[in-house]
Amino acid sequence: MEPDFTHTVLGNTGLRVHRLGLAASYLPGATTLERGLERGMNYFFGYGSDFQMKKFTRTLFARDRDRYVLATGVYNLKIGYPNIRRTLEKRLRQFGTDYIDLFLFLGVMREKEFPPKARDEMLRLKDEGKVRFVGMSCHDRKFAGRMADEGALDALMIRYNAAHRGAEEDIFPHCPAHHPGIVSYTATRWTYLLRAPKGWPAGGRVPDAGLCYRFVLSHPAVHVALTAPRSVRELDQNLDAVERGPLAEDDASFMRSFGDAVHRAKKWFM
């Protein structure tokens, strides 16, 4: 096991983070969030609607803000341009903090949804000090690759897992020049990687969630993988797995093969 596999620096930001980032999307409860804290997790992601994460961070930040990294952002509105500044001020109140570590433009499906004026506005907020770093979550891999190549953003939040490996060609090769932070989500591909796809041999090997997270984090371009556990048990299992370190090549090869089978079986869900 590599001695530092469970922690890293988030790209060019200088922020030292646990490699599993914690989200509360499936309402895990305060006990689960506290368990993550006990086990050293320090990267927390929350939407404006995540009431459990908001309550958790308001208590947490009141006693020790600088030890933790908060990522949140503004929604890409399909029906109009969002008020980025007003949303930032709202997030500061919601999460109980004076600044956001990573402020993201969320849900970019295509380039035109994140125009230069939005990037410029987010960079102005960074200059003002209420935001330390800026980025976007993006489904358009080619666009994300160009943003990485240009050094336009501090971080990118992208989909990457054994069934969706397009980032290996479209994004990761563009990262070395400016070294943006890479945060991955859907390591289990919405649990499709946890069950045998159609045509998989009966009784054949099937990954568990821990193997999925280790696959993602074994890629050198990825700094953080988000996890959204439903319980303390799930969280502990995921953390235990990551502490085992990167995948050996035979396990990585198995994950690629299984991911290909899932991808073929679920092409309608791209």
Secondary structure, 3 states (H helix, E strand, C coil): CCCCCCEEECHHHCCEEECEEEECCCCCCHHHHHHHHHCCCCEEECCCCCHHHHHHHHHHHHHCCCCCEEEEEEECCCCCCCCHHHHHHHHHHHHCCCCEEEEEEEEECCHHHCCHHHHHHHHHHHHHCCEEEEEEEECCHHHHHHHHHHCCCCEEEEECCCCCCCHHHHCHHHCCCCCCEEEEECCCCCCHHHCCCCCCCCCCCCCCHHHHHHHHHHCCCCCEEEECCCCHHHHHHHHHHHCCCCCCHHHHHHHHHHHHHHHHHCHHHC
